[in-house]
Amino acid sequence: MTSVVATGHETPLTIGGRAFHSRLMVGTGKYRDNETMVRAIEASGAEIVTVAVRRVDLDRTKEGGILAHLDPQKYFLLANTAGCYTADDAVRYARLAREAGFNEFIKLEVIGDQETLLPDVQGLLAAAVTLVRDGFQVLAYTNEDLVTALRLADAGCAAVMPLASPIGSGLGLVNPYGVRTIKRRLTVPVVVDAGVGTASDACLTMEQGVDGILMNTALAAARDPTMMAHAMRLAVEAGRAAYLAGRMPRREVAVPSSPREGMLD
Amino acid sequence: MSDRVDVLVNGQHRAVPRGATLLALIQSLELDPRAVVVEHNRAIVRRPELDRVTVAPGDAIELVHFVGGG
């Protein structure tokens, strides 16, 4: 095996038959302005960038579509079904997103609770089955429950995306064991989606062995989104490299790093 | 008979010329048909079909695009 150090990068992350070199995926929501967003995305090094499907504002009082600011030749657009509370709604949004003509990938969200934005796993599974049958590459946002993750993989999802903590919370990785277990048991890529707050969260998440991280608010709500995007890029790479390197065993007692021998009388 | 019909566009009532096509409707709203995805009474209408589908009174039309999101 050629080492990460020797090559400068490792094998690409393949999702739904497409290879990606960045393991950091970023959202495009909640930036204070589009210029800030564009600079942050650039600094993140992300290839996969998520977007939402919404009504065109007929009164033009608000900003127009995101594609005026984001080059679809440069970034891989991953549409989401954010805001959908039923499987039927999520399928409807996914089909509209696909009709935009960029790709067959969909980040599937079926939300079950307004306060926590935790997924409705029944609706999620139902929508996943329909969309996979419909030819979509489904990346399913889910919780850290192993059995749900297994069912999503069985349904043919291209990737399973357990949360680190609730969307927009910035609480970091609250259940490393759960995420690690999902990664260990699934053969499809596992990309942690939501909850990462700062670079150490991203690094710790990648150290669990997951294939990537998707984040939005951690960048958009940072005081300096571009600087945070840079930090996240390094953290994701560092966490990945540390995982591949294999950490030393934990010990409850000290072991000296310098020789015991050769001390002066 | 009025020469205009009432339809719902993105949840808003709009009076459009009787017999107008979806393409004409989109253009009358000063939107680029290549930049929107169109749903007509819950069915997606592909771009090449937009000038072949006419609107009828009470139709529900959704015009969507990509916005910022996570």
Interface residues (C-beta under 8 A of the other chain):
Chain A: G27 T28 G29 K30 Y31 M37 T50 V51 A52 V53 R54 R55 V56 L58 E63 G64 G65 I66 L67 L77 A79 N80 A82 R92 R95 L96 A97 E99 A100 I167 A194 L214 M215 N216 T217
Chain B: V9 N10 G11 Q12 L29 L31 A35 V36 V37 E39 R42 I44 R46 E62 L63 V64 H65 F66 V67 G68 G69 G70
